[in-house]
Amino acid sequence: MSFEVHAQGAVHVFDCFECAVHRMAPICEHCRVQIIGHGVDVDGHWYCGAHCAKAEGGGGIVDRVGSAAGA
């Protein structure tokens, strides 16, 4: 029961979703955590969130965690 993931011109074959995530998830360039879900892309550099992006000098990034909807 394997499956293929096609990304950036390469084909990767996995037998479980966990292995696919471990292999394919980008790494935050500040804290080195694997980014599972929404990350922040700043000029081609990947971060896990606004805090890490700002720590590396990224500007104009807003982290909406904890804010009220519509605020």
CHARMM internal coordinates of N, CA and C (Angstrom, degrees):
IC EDIT
DIST 1 N 1 CA 1.4553
DIST 1 CA 1 C 1.5311
ANGL 1 N 1 CA 1 C 110.02
DIST 1 C 2 N 1.3056
ANGL 1 CA 1 C 2 N 117.22
DIHE 1 N 1 CA 1 C 2 N 52.78
DIST 2 N 2 CA 1.4567
ANGL 1 C 2 N 2 CA 120.73
DIHE 1 CA 1 C 2 N 2 CA 178.87
DIST 2 CA 2 C 1.5215
ANGL 2 N 2 CA 2 C 110.05
DIHE 1 C 2 N 2 CA 2 C -85.93
DIST 2 C 3 N 1.3223
ANGL 2 CA 2 C 3 N 115.11
DIHE 2 N 2 CA 2 C 3 N 165.41
DIST 3 N 3 CA 1.4669
ANGL 2 C 3 N 3 CA 120.95
DIHE 2 CA 2 C 3 N 3 CA 176.61
DIST 3 CA 3 C 1.5177
ANGL 3 N 3 CA 3 C 108.64
DIHE 2 C 3 N 3 CA 3 C -142.96
DIST 3 C 4 N 1.3309
ANGL 3 CA 3 C 4 N 115.37
DIHE 3 N 3 CA 3 C 4 N 159.91
DIST 4 N 4 CA 1.4619
ANGL 3 C 4 N 4 CA 121.87
DIHE 3 CA 3 C 4 N 4 CA -178.81
DIST 4 CA 4 C 1.5222
ANGL 4 N 4 CA 4 C 110.58
DIHE 3 C 4 N 4 CA 4 C -109.56
DIST 4 C 5 N 1.3177
ANGL 4 CA 4 C 5 N 115.27
DIHE 4 N 4 CA 4 C 5 N 144.52
DIST 5 N 5 CA 1.4532
ANGL 4 C 5 N 5 CA 122.21
DIHE 4 CA 4 C 5 N 5 CA 171.33
DIST 5 CA 5 C 1.5294
ANGL 5 N 5 CA 5 C 105.93
DIHE 4 C 5 N 5 CA 5 C -119.73
DIST 5 C 6 N 1.3268
ANGL 5 CA 5 C 6 N 116.43
DIHE 5 N 5 CA 5 C 6 N 121.95
DIST 6 N 6 CA 1.4584
ANGL 5 C 6 N 6 CA 122.61
DIHE 5 CA 5 C 6 N 6 CA 178.49
DIST 6 CA 6 C 1.5295
ANGL 6 N 6 CA 6 C 107.44
DIHE 5 C 6 N 6 CA 6 C -100.85
DIST 6 C 7 N 1.3325
ANGL 6 CA 6 C 7 N 117.67
DIHE 6 N 6 CA 6 C 7 N 118.70
DIST 7 N 7 CA 1.4592
ANGL 6 C 7 N 7 CA 122.00
DIHE 6 CA 6 C 7 N 7 CA -178.08
DIST 7 CA 7 C 1.5192
ANGL 7 N 7 CA 7 C 110.13
DIHE 6 C 7 N 7 CA 7 C -149.01
DIST 7 C 8 N 1.3135
ANGL 7 CA 7 C 8 N 115.80
DIHE 7 N 7 CA 7 C 8 N 131.41
DIST 8 N 8 CA 1.4615
ANGL 7 C 8 N 8 CA 123.20
DIHE 7 CA 7 C 8 N 8 CA 175.20
DIST 8 CA 8 C 1.5220
ANGL 8 N 8 CA 8 C 112.26
DIHE 7 C 8 N 8 CA 8 C 50.32
DIST 8 C 9 N 1.3336
ANGL 8 CA 8 C 9 N 116.12
DIHE 8 N 8 CA 8 C 9 N 42.59
DIST 9 N 9 CA 1.4584
ANGL 8 C 9 N 9 CA 121.26
DIHE 8 CA 8 C 9 N 9 CA 175.87
DIST 9 CA 9 C 1.5119
ANGL 9 N 9 CA 9 C 115.93
DIHE 8 C 9 N 9 CA 9 C 80.79
DIST 9 C 10 N 1.3222
ANGL 9 CA 9 C 10 N 117.67
DIHE 9 N 9 CA 9 C 10 N 0.80
DIST 10 N 10 CA 1.4662
ANGL 9 C 10 N 10 CA 121.58
DIHE 9 CA 9 C 10 N 10 CA 179.98
DIST 10 CA 10 C 1.5306
ANGL 10 N 10 CA 10 C 109.71
DIHE 9 C 10 N 10 CA 10 C -115.01
DIST 10 C 11 N 1.3213
ANGL 10 CA 10 C 11 N 115.36
DIHE 10 N 10 CA 10 C 11 N 154.51
DIST 11 N 11 CA 1.4586
ANGL 10 C 11 N 11 CA 121.32
DIHE 10 CA 10 C 11 N 11 CA 176.09
DIST 11 CA 11 C 1.5252
ANGL 11 N 11 CA 11 C 108.10
DIHE 10 C 11 N 11 CA 11 C -115.04
DIST 11 C 12 N 1.3258
ANGL 11 CA 11 C 12 N 115.84
DIHE 11 N 11 CA 11 C 12 N 126.43
DIST 12 N 12 CA 1.4638
ANGL 11 C 12 N 12 CA 122.53
DIHE 11 CA 11 C 12 N 12 CA 179.52
DIST 12 CA 12 C 1.5248
ANGL 12 N 12 CA 12 C 107.55
DIHE 11 C 12 N 12 CA 12 C -115.03
DIST 12 C 13 N 1.3236
ANGL 12 CA 12 C 13 N 117.39
DIHE 12 N 12 CA 12 C 13 N 136.07
DIST 13 N 13 CA 1.4608
ANGL 12 C 13 N 13 CA 122.22
DIHE 12 CA 12 C 13 N 13 CA -179.78
DIST 13 CA 13 C 1.5295
ANGL 13 N 13 CA 13 C 108.55
DIHE 12 C 13 N 13 CA 13 C -113.05
DIST 13 C 14 N 1.3341
ANGL 13 CA 13 C 14 N 115.86
DIHE 13 N 13 CA 13 C 14 N 129.58
DIST 14 N 14 CA 1.4623
ANGL 13 C 14 N 14 CA 122.00
DIHE 13 CA 13 C 14 N 14 CA -178.35
DIST 14 CA 14 C 1.5175
ANGL 14 N 14 CA 14 C 109.87
DIHE 13 C 14 N 14 CA 14 C -131.06
DIST 14 C 15 N 1.3297
ANGL 14 CA 14 C 15 N 115.19
DIHE 14 N 14 CA 14 C 15 N 157.64
DIST 15 N 15 CA 1.4635
ANGL 14 C 15 N 15 CA 119.28
DIHE 14 CA 14 C 15 N 15 CA 175.74
DIST 15 CA 15 C 1.5285
ANGL 15 N 15 CA 15 C 111.62
DIHE 14 C 15 N 15 CA 15 C -110.64
DIST 15 C 16 N 1.3429
ANGL 15 CA 15 C 16 N 117.00
DIHE 15 N 15 CA 15 C 16 N -2.25
DIST 16 N 16 CA 1.4621
ANGL 15 C 16 N 16 CA 119.77
DIHE 15 CA 15 C 16 N 16 CA 174.65
DIST 16 CA 16 C 1.5289
ANGL 16 N 16 CA 16 C 109.61
DIHE 15 C 16 N 16 CA 16 C -154.49
DIST 16 C 17 N 1.3230
ANGL 16 CA 16 C 17 N 114.57
DIHE 16 N 16 CA 16 C 17 N 153.90
DIST 17 N 17 CA 1.4581
ANGL 16 C 17 N 17 CA 120.51
DIHE 16 CA 16 C 17 N 17 CA -178.71
DIST 17 CA 17 C 1.5250
ANGL 17 N 17 CA 17 C 111.34
DIHE 16 C 17 N 17 CA 17 C -64.19
DIST 17 C 18 N 1.3173
ANGL 17 CA 17 C 18 N 117.44
DIHE 17 N 17 CA 17 C 18 N -37.74
DIST 18 N 18 CA 1.4637
ANGL 17 C 18 N 18 CA 121.54
DIHE 17 CA 17 C 18 N 18 CA -179.70
DIST 18 CA 18 C 1.5330
ANGL 18 N 18 CA 18 C 111.36
DIHE 17 C 18 N 18 CA 18 C -58.12
DIST 18 C 19 N 1.3250
ANGL 18 CA 18 C 19 N 116.64
DIHE 18 N 18 CA 18 C 19 N -43.11
DIST 19 N 19 CA 1.4709
ANGL 18 C 19 N 19 CA 120.31
DIHE 18 CA 18 C 19 N 19 CA 178.80
DIST 19 CA 19 C 1.5248
ANGL 19 N 19 CA 19 C 111.04
DIHE 18 C 19 N 19 CA 19 C -66.13
DIST 19 C 20 N 1.3250
ANGL 19 CA 19 C 20 N 116.47
DIHE 19 N 19 CA 19 C 20 N -38.94
DIST 20 N 20 CA 1.4638
ANGL 19 C 20 N 20 CA 120.45
DIHE 19 CA 19 C 20 N 20 CA 178.76
DIST 20 CA 20 C 1.5193
ANGL 20 N 20 CA 20 C 110.79
DIHE 19 C 20 N 20 CA 20 C -63.21
DIST 20 C 21 N 1.3200
ANGL 20 CA 20 C 21 N 117.13
DIHE 20 N 20 CA 20 C 21 N -45.56
DIST 21 N 21 CA 1.4627
ANGL 20 C 21 N 21 CA 121.07
DIHE 20 CA 20 C 21 N 21 CA 179.19
DIST 21 CA 21 C 1.5231
ANGL 21 N 21 CA 21 C 110.31
DIHE 20 C 21 N 21 CA 21 C -62.13
DIST 21 C 22 N 1.3205
ANGL 21 CA 21 C 22 N 116.97
DIHE 21 N 21 CA 21 C 22 N -45.88
DIST 22 N 22 CA 1.4671
ANGL 21 C 22 N 22 CA 120.97
DIHE 21 CA 21 C 22 N 22 CA -178.84
DIST 22 CA 22 C 1.5329
ANGL 22 N 22 CA 22 C 111.15
DIHE 21 C 22 N 22 CA 22 C -59.49
DIST 22 C 23 N 1.3192
ANGL 22 CA 22 C 23 N 117.14
DIHE 22 N 22 CA 22 C 23 N -39.90
DIST 23 N 23 CA 1.4689
ANGL 22 C 23 N 23 CA 121.68
DIHE 22 CA 22 C 23 N 23 CA -177.27
DIST 23 CA 23 C 1.5226
ANGL 23 N 23 CA 23 C 112.55
DIHE 22 C 23 N 23 CA 23 C -79.85
DIST 23 C 24 N 1.3460
ANGL 23 CA 23 C 24 N 118.02
DIHE 23 N 23 CA 23 C 24 N -35.48
DIST 24 N 24 CA 1.4580
ANGL 23 C 24 N 24 CA 121.23
DIHE 23 CA 23 C 24 N 24 CA -168.97
DIST 24 CA 24 C 1.5319
ANGL 24 N 24 CA 24 C 114.62
DIHE 23 C 24 N 24 CA 24 C -98.21
DIST 24 C 25 N 1.3247
ANGL 24 CA 24 C 25 N 118.50
DIHE 24 N 24 CA 24 C 25 N -20.23
DIST 25 N 25 CA 1.4650
ANGL 24 C 25 N 25 CA 120.63
DIHE 24 CA 24 C 25 N 25 CA -175.62
DIST 25 CA 25 C 1.5238
ANGL 25 N 25 CA 25 C 111.08
DIHE 24 C 25 N 25 CA 25 C -66.17
DIST 25 C 26 N 1.3408
ANGL 25 CA 25 C 26 N 116.90
DIHE 25 N 25 CA 25 C 26 N 134.09
DIST 26 N 26 CA 1.4625
ANGL 25 C 26 N 26 CA 119.10
DIHE 25 CA 25 C 26 N 26 CA 175.68
DIST 26 CA 26 C 1.5244
ANGL 26 N 26 CA 26 C 110.46
DIHE 25 C 26 N 26 CA 26 C -68.86
DIST 26 C 27 N 1.3266
ANGL 26 CA 26 C 27 N 116.39
DIHE 26 N 26 CA 26 C 27 N 162.12
DIST 27 N 27 CA 1.4631
ANGL 26 C 27 N 27 CA 123.37
DIHE 26 CA 26 C 27 N 27 CA -179.30
DIST 27 CA 27 C 1.5283
ANGL 27 N 27 CA 27 C 108.96
DIHE 26 C 27 N 27 CA 27 C -108.82
DIST 27 C 28 N 1.3342
ANGL 27 CA 27 C 28 N 116.80
DIHE 27 N 27 CA 27 C 28 N 132.24
DIST 28 N 28 CA 1.4644
ANGL 27 C 28 N 28 CA 121.02
DIHE 27 CA 27 C 28 N 28 CA 176.55
DIST 28 CA 28 C 1.5264
ANGL 28 N 28 CA 28 C 108.69
DIHE 27 C 28 N 28 CA 28 C -61.37
DIST 28 C 29 N 1.3232
ANGL 28 CA 28 C 29 N 116.06
DIHE 28 N 28 CA 28 C 29 N 128.98
DIST 29 N 29 CA 1.4620
ANGL 28 C 29 N 29 CA 120.38
DIHE 28 CA 28 C 29 N 29 CA -177.23
DIST 29 CA 29 C 1.5270
ANGL 29 N 29 CA 29 C 112.90
DIHE 28 C 29 N 29 CA 29 C -77.00
DIST 29 C 30 N 1.3364
ANGL 29 CA 29 C 30 N 117.34
DIHE 29 N 29 CA 29 C 30 N -4.73
DIST 30 N 30 CA 1.4657
ANGL 29 C 30 N 30 CA 119.77
DIHE 29 CA 29 C 30 N 30 CA 177.08
DIST 30 CA 30 C 1.5272
ANGL 30 N 30 CA 30 C 111.33
DIHE 29 C 30 N 30 CA 30 C -103.35
DIST 30 C 31 N 1.3345
ANGL 30 CA 30 C 31 N 117.13
DIHE 30 N 30 CA 30 C 31 N -57.36
DIST 31 N 31 CA 1.4695
ANGL 30 C 31 N 31 CA 119.72
DIHE 30 CA 30 C 31 N 31 CA -174.58
DIST 31 CA 31 C 1.5272
ANGL 31 N 31 CA 31 C 113.61
DIHE 30 C 31 N 31 CA 31 C -101.44
DIST 31 C 32 N 1.3250
ANGL 31 CA 31 C 32 N 117.14
DIHE 31 N 31 CA 31 C 32 N -4.98
DIST 32 N 32 CA 1.4685
ANGL 31 C 32 N 32 CA 124.11
DIHE 31 CA 31 C 32 N 32 CA 174.95
DIST 32 CA 32 C 1.5327
ANGL 32 N 32 CA 32 C 114.70
DIHE 31 C 32 N 32 CA 32 C 70.59
DIST 32 C 33 N 1.3255
ANGL 32 CA 32 C 33 N 119.25
DIHE 32 N 32 CA 32 C 33 N 14.51
DIST 33 N 33 CA 1.4558
ANGL 32 C 33 N 33 CA 121.75
DIHE 32 CA 32 C 33 N 33 CA 176.74
DIST 33 CA 33 C 1.5316
ANGL 33 N 33 CA 33 C 109.28
DIHE 32 C 33 N 33 CA 33 C -78.84
DIST 33 C 34 N 1.3325
ANGL 33 CA 33 C 34 N 117.03
DIHE 33 N 33 CA 33 C 34 N 149.84
DIST 34 N 34 CA 1.4608
ANGL 33 C 34 N 34 CA 119.77
DIHE 33 CA 33 C 34 N 34 CA 174.61
DIST 34 CA 34 C 1.5225
ANGL 34 N 34 CA 34 C 108.23
DIHE 33 C 34 N 34 CA 34 C -72.80
DIST 34 C 35 N 1.3234
ANGL 34 CA 34 C 35 N 116.23
DIHE 34 N 34 CA 34 C 35 N 134.64
DIST 35 N 35 CA 1.4567
ANGL 34 C 35 N 35 CA 121.56
DIHE 34 CA 34 C 35 N 35 CA -177.63
DIST 35 CA 35 C 1.5221
ANGL 35 N 35 CA 35 C 108.41
DIHE 34 C 35 N 35 CA 35 C -90.72
DIST 35 C 36 N 1.3268
ANGL 35 CA 35 C 36 N 115.66
DIHE 35 N 35 CA 35 C 36 N 105.64
DIST 36 N 36 CA 1.4503
ANGL 35 C 36 N 36 CA 122.26
DIHE 35 CA 35 C 36 N 36 CA 177.83
DIST 36 CA 36 C 1.5270
ANGL 36 N 36 CA 36 C 106.20
DIHE 35 C 36 N 36 CA 36 C -109.08
DIST 36 C 37 N 1.2895
ANGL 36 CA 36 C 37 N 117.43
DIHE 36 N 36 CA 36 C 37 N 109.87
DIST 37 N 37 CA 1.4635
ANGL 36 C 37 N 37 CA 121.09
DIHE 36 CA 36 C 37 N 37 CA -175.61
DIST 37 CA 37 C 1.5142
ANGL 37 N 37 CA 37 C 109.59
DIHE 36 C 37 N 37 CA 37 C 109.58
DIST 37 C 38 N 1.3133
ANGL 37 CA 37 C 38 N 115.35
DIHE 37 N 37 CA 37 C 38 N -147.09
DIST 38 N 38 CA 1.4637
ANGL 37 C 38 N 38 CA 120.63
DIHE 37 CA 37 C 38 N 38 CA -176.03
DIST 38 CA 38 C 1.5219
ANGL 38 N 38 CA 38 C 110.17
DIHE 37 C 38 N 38 CA 38 C -81.50
DIST 38 C 39 N 1.3068
ANGL 38 CA 38 C 39 N 116.05
DIHE 38 N 38 CA 38 C 39 N 123.37
DIST 39 N 39 CA 1.4530
ANGL 38 C 39 N 39 CA 121.54
DIHE 38 CA 38 C 39 N 39 CA 173.55
DIST 39 CA 39 C 1.5151
ANGL 39 N 39 CA 39 C 108.61
DIHE 38 C 39 N 39 CA 39 C -109.52
DIST 39 C 40 N 1.3081
ANGL 39 CA 39 C 40 N 116.50
DIHE 39 N 39 CA 39 C 40 N -172.93
DIST 40 N 40 CA 1.4604
ANGL 39 C 40 N 40 CA 122.79
DIHE 39 CA 39 C 40 N 40 CA 179.21
DIST 40 CA 40 C 1.5180
ANGL 40 N 40 CA 40 C 107.71
DIHE 39 C 40 N 40 CA 40 C -121.38
DIST 40 C 41 N 1.3263
ANGL 40 CA 40 C 41 N 116.21
DIHE 40 N 40 CA 40 C 41 N 123.31
DIST 41 N 41 CA 1.4636
ANGL 40 C 41 N 41 CA 122.24
DIHE 40 CA 40 C 41 N 41 CA 177.72
DIST 41 CA 41 C 1.5225
ANGL 41 N 41 CA 41 C 108.04
DIHE 40 C 41 N 41 CA 41 C -103.31
DIST 41 C 42 N 1.3233
ANGL 41 CA 41 C 42 N 116.76
DIHE 41 N 41 CA 41 C 42 N 116.79
DIST 42 N 42 CA 1.4633
ANGL 41 C 42 N 42 CA 121.96
DIHE 41 CA 41 C 42 N 42 CA 178.78
DIST 42 CA 42 C 1.5155
ANGL 42 N 42 CA 42 C 108.00
DIHE 41 C 42 N 42 CA 42 C -120.93
DIST 42 C 43 N 1.3175
ANGL 42 CA 42 C 43 N 116.04
DIHE 42 N 42 CA 42 C 43 N 105.96
DIST 43 N 43 CA 1.4628
ANGL 42 C 43 N 43 CA 122.08
DIHE 42 CA 42 C 43 N 43 CA 178.29
DIST 43 CA 43 C 1.5254
ANGL 43 N 43 CA 43 C 112.37
DIHE 42 C 43 N 43 CA 43 C 51.89
DIST 43 C 44 N 1.3402
ANGL 43 CA 43 C 44 N 116.33
DIHE 43 N 43 CA 43 C 44 N 42.63
DIST 44 N 44 CA 1.4561
ANGL 43 C 44 N 44 CA 120.85
DIHE 43 CA 43 C 44 N 44 CA 177.80
DIST 44 CA 44 C 1.5131
ANGL 44 N 44 CA 44 C 115.24
DIHE 43 C 44 N 44 CA 44 C 84.47
DIST 44 C 45 N 1.3289
ANGL 44 CA 44 C 45 N 117.93
DIHE 44 N 44 CA 44 C 45 N 4.07
DIST 45 N 45 CA 1.4637
ANGL 44 C 45 N 45 CA 122.93
DIHE 44 CA 44 C 45 N 45 CA 177.45
DIST 45 CA 45 C 1.5213
ANGL 45 N 45 CA 45 C 108.28
DIHE 44 C 45 N 45 CA 45 C -109.01
DIST 45 C 46 N 1.3403
ANGL 45 CA 45 C 46 N 116.79
DIHE 45 N 45 CA 45 C 46 N 133.24
DIST 46 N 46 CA 1.4596
ANGL 45 C 46 N 46 CA 121.86
DIHE 45 CA 45 C 46 N 46 CA -176.28
DIST 46 CA 46 C 1.5220
ANGL 46 N 46 CA 46 C 111.88
DIHE 45 C 46 N 46 CA 46 C -101.05
DIST 46 C 47 N 1.3465
ANGL 46 CA 46 C 47 N 114.60
DIHE 46 N 46 CA 46 C 47 N 135.25
DIST 47 N 47 CA 1.4600
ANGL 46 C 47 N 47 CA 122.44
DIHE 46 CA 46 C 47 N 47 CA 177.71
DIST 47 CA 47 C 1.5266
ANGL 47 N 47 CA 47 C 108.80
DIHE 46 C 47 N 47 CA 47 C -133.30
DIST 47 C 48 N 1.3272
ANGL 47 CA 47 C 48 N 116.39
DIHE 47 N 47 CA 47 C 48 N 154.85
DIST 48 N 48 CA 1.4623
ANGL 47 C 48 N 48 CA 120.25
DIHE 47 CA 47 C 48 N 48 CA -178.60
DIST 48 CA 48 C 1.5198
ANGL 48 N 48 CA 48 C 111.95
DIHE 47 C 48 N 48 CA 48 C -73.19
DIST 48 C 49 N 1.3109
ANGL 48 CA 48 C 49 N 118.34
DIHE 48 N 48 CA 48 C 49 N -24.14
DIST 49 N 49 CA 1.4589
ANGL 48 C 49 N 49 CA 121.60
DIHE 48 CA 48 C 49 N 49 CA 179.48
DIST 49 CA 49 C 1.5131
ANGL 49 N 49 CA 49 C 111.52
DIHE 48 C 49 N 49 CA 49 C -169.14
DIST 49 C 50 N 1.3289
ANGL 49 CA 49 C 50 N 114.74
DIHE 49 N 49 CA 49 C 50 N -178.88
DIST 50 N 50 CA 1.4600
ANGL 49 C 50 N 50 CA 120.86
DIHE 49 CA 49 C 50 N 50 CA -177.05
DIST 50 CA 50 C 1.5250
ANGL 50 N 50 CA 50 C 112.45
DIHE 49 C 50 N 50 CA 50 C -61.74
DIST 50 C 51 N 1.3287
ANGL 50 CA 50 C 51 N 117.46
DIHE 50 N 50 CA 50 C 51 N -37.56
DIST 51 N 51 CA 1.4660
ANGL 50 C 51 N 51 CA 120.57
DIHE 50 CA 50 C 51 N 51 CA -178.39
DIST 51 CA 51 C 1.5356
ANGL 51 N 51 CA 51 C 111.06
DIHE 50 C 51 N 51 CA 51 C -58.10
DIST 51 C 52 N 1.3301
ANGL 51 CA 51 C 52 N 116.29
DIHE 51 N 51 CA 51 C 52 N -48.43
DIST 52 N 52 CA 1.4664
ANGL 51 C 52 N 52 CA 119.88
DIHE 51 CA 51 C 52 N 52 CA -179.30
DIST 52 CA 52 C 1.5285
ANGL 52 N 52 CA 52 C 111.36
DIHE 51 C 52 N 52 CA 52 C -68.49
DIST 52 C 53 N 1.3116
ANGL 52 CA 52 C 53 N 117.14
DIHE 52 N 52 CA 52 C 53 N -38.41
DIST 53 N 53 CA 1.4621
ANGL 52 C 53 N 53 CA 120.08
DIHE 52 CA 52 C 53 N 53 CA 178.46
DIST 53 CA 53 C 1.5260
ANGL 53 N 53 CA 53 C 110.63
DIHE 52 C 53 N 53 CA 53 C -62.38
DIST 53 C 54 N 1.3298
ANGL 53 CA 53 C 54 N 116.83
DIHE 53 N 53 CA 53 C 54 N -44.04
DIST 54 N 54 CA 1.4656
ANGL 53 C 54 N 54 CA 120.88
DIHE 53 CA 53 C 54 N 54 CA 178.68
DIST 54 CA 54 C 1.5257
ANGL 54 N 54 CA 54 C 111.01
DIHE 53 C 54 N 54 CA 54 C -64.90
DIST 54 C 55 N 1.3367
ANGL 54 CA 54 C 55 N 117.05
DIHE 54 N 54 CA 54 C 55 N -37.30
DIST 55 N 55 CA 1.4647
ANGL 54 C 55 N 55 CA 120.82
DIHE 54 CA 54 C 55 N 55 CA 179.26
DIST 55 CA 55 C 1.5252
ANGL 55 N 55 CA 55 C 111.41
DIHE 54 C 55 N 55 CA 55 C -63.07
DIST 55 C 56 N 1.3284
ANGL 55 CA 55 C 56 N 116.82
DIHE 55 N 55 CA 55 C 56 N -25.53
DIST 56 N 56 CA 1.4651
ANGL 55 C 56 N 56 CA 121.67
DIHE 55 CA 55 C 56 N 56 CA 178.74
DIST 56 CA 56 C 1.5264
ANGL 56 N 56 CA 56 C 112.12
DIHE 55 C 56 N 56 CA 56 C -96.90
DIST 56 C 57 N 1.3417
ANGL 56 CA 56 C 57 N 117.26
DIHE 56 N 56 CA 56 C 57 N 8.19
DIST 57 N 57 CA 1.4607
ANGL 56 C 57 N 57 CA 120.85
DIHE 56 CA 56 C 57 N 57 CA 175.65
DIST 57 CA 57 C 1.5182
ANGL 57 N 57 CA 57 C 115.25
DIHE 56 C 57 N 57 CA 57 C 96.98
DIST 57 C 58 N 1.3251
ANGL 57 CA 57 C 58 N 117.53
DIHE 57 N 57 CA 57 C 58 N 3.72
DIST 58 N 58 CA 1.4656
ANGL 57 C 58 N 58 CA 120.24
DIHE 57 CA 57 C 58 N 58 CA 177.34
DIST 58 CA 58 C 1.5154
ANGL 58 N 58 CA 58 C 110.39
DIHE 57 C 58 N 58 CA 58 C -70.21
DIST 58 C 59 N 1.3137
ANGL 58 CA 58 C 59 N 116.83
DIHE 58 N 58 CA 58 C 59 N 138.89
DIST 59 N 59 CA 1.4580
ANGL 58 C 59 N 59 CA 120.49
DIHE 58 CA 58 C 59 N 59 CA -178.95
DIST 59 CA 59 C 1.5149
ANGL 59 N 59 CA 59 C 112.11
DIHE 58 C 59 N 59 CA 59 C -120.39
DIST 59 C 60 N 1.3172
ANGL 59 CA 59 C 60 N 116.30
DIHE 59 N 59 CA 59 C 60 N 162.21
DIST 60 N 60 CA 1.4552
ANGL 59 C 60 N 60 CA 121.87
DIHE 59 CA 59 C 60 N 60 CA 176.59
DIST 60 CA 60 C 1.5159
ANGL 60 N 60 CA 60 C 114.11
DIHE 59 C 60 N 60 CA 60 C 73.47
DIST 60 C 61 N 1.3121
ANGL 60 CA 60 C 61 N 117.87
DIHE 60 N 60 CA 60 C 61 N 21.87
DIST 61 N 61 CA 1.4538
ANGL 60 C 61 N 61 CA 121.65
DIHE 60 CA 60 C 61 N 61 CA -177.98
DIST 61 CA 61 C 1.5180
ANGL 61 N 61 CA 61 C 108.17
DIHE 60 C 61 N 61 CA 61 C -106.95
DIST 61 C 62 N 1.3301
ANGL 61 CA 61 C 62 N 115.54
DIHE 61 N 61 CA 61 C 62 N 132.48
DIST 62 N 62 CA 1.4681
ANGL 61 C 62 N 62 CA 120.66
DIHE 61 CA 61 C 62 N 62 CA -179.47
DIST 62 CA 62 C 1.5047
ANGL 62 N 62 CA 62 C 108.37
DIHE 61 C 62 N 62 CA 62 C -119.48
DIST 62 C 63 N 1.3217
ANGL 62 CA 62 C 63 N 116.81
DIHE 62 N 62 CA 62 C 63 N 126.06
DIST 63 N 63 CA 1.4562
ANGL 62 C 63 N 63 CA 122.40
DIHE 62 CA 62 C 63 N 63 CA 175.74
DIST 63 CA 63 C 1.5139
ANGL 63 N 63 CA 63 C 107.11
DIHE 62 C 63 N 63 CA 63 C -96.15
DIST 63 C 64 N 1.3370
ANGL 63 CA 63 C 64 N 116.47
DIHE 63 N 63 CA 63 C 64 N 118.97
DIST 64 N 64 CA 1.4579
ANGL 63 C 64 N 64 CA 121.36
DIHE 63 CA 63 C 64 N 64 CA -175.59
DIST 64 CA 64 C 1.5301
ANGL 64 N 64 CA 64 C 113.31
DIHE 63 C 64 N 64 CA 64 C -91.89
DIST 64 C 65 N 1.3028
ANGL 64 CA 64 C 65 N 118.45
DIHE 64 N 64 CA 64 C 65 N 6.01
DIST 65 N 65 CA 1.4567
ANGL 64 C 65 N 65 CA 121.23
DIHE 64 CA 64 C 65 N 65 CA -179.86
DIST 65 CA 65 C 1.5250
ANGL 65 N 65 CA 65 C 108.83
DIHE 64 C 65 N 65 CA 65 C -62.90
DIST 65 C 66 N 1.3302
ANGL 65 CA 65 C 66 N 115.40
DIHE 65 N 65 CA 65 C 66 N 129.71
DIST 66 N 66 CA 1.4571
ANGL 65 C 66 N 66 CA 120.07
DIHE 65 CA 65 C 66 N 66 CA 177.51
DIST 66 CA 66 C 1.5143
ANGL 66 N 66 CA 66 C 115.00
DIHE 65 C 66 N 66 CA 66 C 83.84
DIST 66 C 67 N 1.3280
ANGL 66 CA 66 C 67 N 118.40
DIHE 66 N 66 CA 66 C 67 N -4.80
DIST 67 N 67 CA 1.4654
ANGL 66 C 67 N 67 CA 119.09
DIHE 66 CA 66 C 67 N 67 CA 179.07
DIST 67 CA 67 C 1.5277
ANGL 67 N 67 CA 67 C 109.23
DIHE 66 C 67 N 67 CA 67 C -90.29
DIST 67 C 68 N 1.3086
ANGL 67 CA 67 C 68 N 115.68
DIHE 67 N 67 CA 67 C 68 N 150.96
DIST 68 N 68 CA 1.4623
ANGL 67 C 68 N 68 CA 121.13
DIHE 67 CA 67 C 68 N 68 CA 179.04
DIST 68 CA 68 C 1.5199
ANGL 68 N 68 CA 68 C 109.76
DIHE 67 C 68 N 68 CA 68 C -73.13
DIST 68 C 69 N 1.3191
ANGL 68 CA 68 C 69 N 116.78
DIHE 68 N 68 CA 68 C 69 N 145.74
DIST 69 N 69 CA 1.4597
ANGL 68 C 69 N 69 CA 120.73
DIHE 68 CA 68 C 69 N 69 CA 178.95
DIST 69 CA 69 C 1.5182
ANGL 69 N 69 CA 69 C 109.66
DIHE 68 C 69 N 69 CA 69 C -62.28
DIST 69 C 70 N 1.3240
ANGL 69 CA 69 C 70 N 115.24
DIHE 69 N 69 CA 69 C 70 N 132.82
DIST 70 N 70 CA 1.4529
ANGL 69 C 70 N 70 CA 120.69
DIHE 69 CA 69 C 70 N 70 CA 178.05
DIST 70 CA 70 C 1.5141
ANGL 70 N 70 CA 70 C 113.95
DIHE 69 C 70 N 70 CA 70 C 81.94
DIST 70 C 71 N 1.3157
ANGL 70 CA 70 C 71 N 118.44
DIHE 70 N 70 CA 70 C 71 N -2.53
DIST 71 N 71 CA 1.4705
ANGL 70 C 71 N 71 CA 120.31
DIHE 70 CA 70 C 71 N 71 CA -178.58
DIST 71 CA 71 C 1.4983
ANGL 71 N 71 CA 71 C 111.61
DIHE 70 C 71 N 71 CA 71 C -81.88
END
COOR INIT
IC SEED 1 N 1 CA 1 C
IC BUILD
